[in-house]
Amino acid sequence: MNILKNTLTQTNIIKMVVLSAVLMLFFSFKTANDDDPIYLDPSKSVEARVADLMNRMTLEDKVYQMNQFVGLEHMKKGNPDDDKENNDAQGFYKTLSVNDVSKMCEEGKIGSFLHVLTAKEANYLQELALKSPLKIPVLIGIDAIHGNALVSGTSVYPSPIGLASTWSDDFLYTIGKQTAKEMRATGSHWTFTPNIDILRDPRWGRVGETFGEDPFMVGNMGAAMIQGFQQDDFTGTEKVIACAKHMIGGGESINGLNSAPADISVRTLREVHLPPYKKAIDAGVYSIMAAHNEINGIPSHMSKWLMTDVLRNEWEFQGFYVSDWLDIERINTLHHTANDMKQASYLSVDAGMDMHMHGPFFTDAVIASVKEGKLSINRVNDACRKILTAKFKLGLFENRFVDLEKKGELLFTDEHKETALESARKGIVLLKNNGILPLQKTTSKKKIFVTGPNANNQSILGDWHAVQPDENVITIYEGIKTLGESKGYDVSFFNSGENIRNIKSSKIKEASEIAKSADYAIVVVGDNSMRYKWKDKTAGENMARASLNLFGKQLDLVKAIRETGTPVIVVLVNGKPISEPWLQKNIPALLESWEPGNLGGQAVAEILFGDVNPSGKLPLTVARSVGQLRMIYNHKPSAYFHKYADEKNTPLYPFGFGLSYTTYSYSAPKLSSGTFKKDETLSVTFDVTNTGEIDGEEIVQMYIRDKVSSATRPVKELKGYQRVALKAGETKTVSFDIDAESLAFYDINMAYCVEPGEFTIMTGSSSNDEDLKLTTLEVTNRIEL
């Protein structure tokens, strides 16, 4: 018995020794692995690093990656005592202090920040994140809509509507690429742009953020900007993630107000609003933002049909969705389609939402839904995986900090300034000229008088900009003064009032008295989109207007100066179209500069004095009055079957319109073949001649109409555009390709196809029928796409 007992004891000892050895080997191996985990090894693939990191994460860790907060400095500016309805723009968290949010970041409970406007703060947040157990960097997003303009000292390019007026996709690509560099230099990695909303109602305050009213152009320009930002797969330290927004229909709300409901048929969604998203996805966009508004009764933030059925499953979107500002909360508080934040979060994430902008309560709601078995863990895993993939590709695990000493060398560089200036030059549209422009060089010291609310301030920078250093901005007056005086003019300025909402009659009278002694008066009027002068704003985000004319007493100012007999030139600075027929009828020259950016004043002056020949064209239709709305070029055939009793049916300015200091003529278009068959591409060619005496650039356009179709089609649709440089007297042959996609539509059964029949091919200088020449193409057989 003792022998047996001793044997068992020895056996147990041996087992214990072996077990101890195994455990020691295991723990030593585990410690070695933890000292050098795969996800922190930059030599490993992104896929392997993501998989390794996710294996180490709890449910809570994963959900924290799906949540975003505003920056600490932004929080400090919030007012905890402000309970006014709808005033949530400050981003103050009433249940959390700055110290609370800092601690959450240090604990790895925040995946992303926005409204971080300095590199110093960006570095501080990354330092906090580096202290977290898993050391996951934070993804910092910013609204770099036309340059990283919310950061002081950066390049501010023309507003998107001005960029669209260049009709040049190349500018959008270049600006995206340059903006990415400036963003990374200041600590941001993710831009909430391009805005690929389709403009259908110019009362909407956000017109200036868009590329206009045409789906073809909006899609092309959005895709070009995405490619500039991301440079294919956004791998590296000079690229950022783009974000296509807002999904969907914000430009066609029921009343022109931001966030108001949109009631849009599936046909119109498919034909008008969704095509730019398809191009964005094909361009590789890695994030998409849902819209504030509901669409056909369903808040966009809980639309599974949009996020999952169409964009994910049908079009294979590989990136992640982000909510707009507090819009998951609004599923409950505004739309009333959820009982509380928990249900709202479930509905949104289950529909496909991946990241919440912004604040507390979301993470607890999602974690609870998963633990209760209501929300699939696969949905959380999918969202987390996509967000982590972005962080690895962007190189944040290895390069999370900004070099503060080198930052200044990368902002507002000569290369970026040249792009800003050139895009402003080519986006300015000459709307009228009776021969007064260009202003000629003088030896007699003629006098130019400049005035108007937008003549000498940073309104030219548009929405989504912070106050920029004065030395970085050339105002309209400064541009005219510098160039005008070099050409022999005496240039003076009078501040007639910068607050468009409150121009005083006494200032108008004083301005008109000064104008009497001038040879020319240049009056700079329009809108104010500056978000840091919120009470003065007349356009921009959340600032729509019920009218389209010049706001306040601006027209009174123009009229008073005109009555002096001094020739008046009006320069418009605005982010949305101005419908003021009186100007077209009574003012000899009218220039649409939009919001032309840092160097906009120089660009405007160069056009006024003829150093640059204007070449921009309108990416939207300008109505005569608000009563004409909806006014778009690609309307259906029955839109103007009858007439108004008190207004013309024609627009003030048609889509694609813009004048030059020279003239152009077009030959009739010729097709490479009169019939179209499946899987082939035809070409249409025509000659364009500069028939004037000044070198210029013409924007040539191609439109197509399906003459007979099973479902109604627009009277014309843009399907090609090209900027052509022509010396005086020069002729060039222009060619456009026509493929099945150019002819396709959704038929009576919502099948995407090309129906047999005749198509009218139109080429010319604008969408106006008088500016187009025609030929006919025949499709012999139905083509399924």
Secondary structure, 3 states (H helix, E strand, C coil): CHHHHHHHHHHHHHHHHHHHHHHHHHHHHHHHHHHCCHHHCCCCCHHHHHHHHHHCCCHHHHHHHCEEEECHHHHHCCCCCCCCCCCCCCCCCCCCCHHHHHHHHHCCCCCEEECCCCHHHHHHHHHHHHCCCCCCCCEEEECCCCCCCCCCCCCCCCCHHHHHCCCCHHHHHHHHHHHHHHHHHCCCCEECCCECCCCCCCCCHHHHHCCCCCHHHHHHHHHHHHHHHHCCCCCCCCCCECEEEEECCHHHCCCCCCCCCECCCHHHHHHHHCHHHHHHHHCCCCEEEECCCEECCEEHHHCHHHHHHHHHHHCCCCCEEECCCCHHHHHHHCCCCCCCHHHHHHHHHHHCCCEEECCCCHHHHHHHHHHCCCCCHHHHHHHHHHHHHHHHHCCCCCCCCCCHHHHHHHCCCHHHHHHHHHHHHHHCEEEEECCCCCCCCCCCCCEEEEECCCCCCHHHHCCCCCCCCHHHCCCHHHHHHHHHHHCCCEEEEECCCCCHHHCCHHHHHHHHHHHCCCCEEEEEEECCCCHHHHHHCCCCCCCCCCCCCCCCCHHHHHHHHHCCCCCEEEEEECCCCCCCHHHHHHCCEEEECCCCCCCHHHHHHHHHCCCCCCCCCCCCCECCCHHHCCCCCCCCCCCCCCCCCCCCCCCCECCCCCECCCCEEECCCEECCCEECCCCCEEEEEEEEECCCCCEEEEEEEEEEECCCCCCCCCCEEEEEEEEEECCCCEEEEEEEECHHHHCEECCCCCEEECCEEEEEEEECCCCHHHEEEEEEEECCCEEC
